[in-house]
Amino acid sequence: MAQAIRALISVSTGAGETAVIYVDDHLAPAAIDQVKLVMARRGMKLSEVMKGLGFATINLSLGLALNRGSRNGDPAVLVALGDWLKRNTA
């Protein structure tokens, strides 16, 4: 069965490659790894990432997507995350 893939945003992995951010409203494993790597390097909490994305710090959508693989139904969070990753992995 073919899956409809929605991957509107990709970011550089630093090795001259690009990684897909999300597929069918789920964060791609590479995107999860990148977010966690940036957070670890900068000593950031999830609430700080959400604030940097322009969302309320109590918004759980990114945390659930990172830790449980939950579907992120808010396209605005996905778009903001793609922009955030581009800024923070360059």
Stockholm file with secondary structure:
# STOCKHOLM 1.0

chainA/1-90         MAQAIRALISVSTGAGETAVIYVDDHLAPAAIDQVKLVMARRGMKLSEVMKGLGFATINLSLGLALNRGSRNGDPAVLVALGDWLKRNTA
#=GR chainA/1-90 SS CCCCCCCCCEEECSSSCEEECEETTEECHHHHHHHHHHHHHHTCCHHHHHHHHTSCTTCCHHHHHHHHCCCCCCHHHHHHHHHHHHHHHC
#=GC SS_cons        CCCCCCCCCEEECSSSCEEECEETTEECHHHHHHHHHHHHHHTCCHHHHHHHHTSCTTCCHHHHHHHHCCCCCCHHHHHHHHHHHHHHHC
//
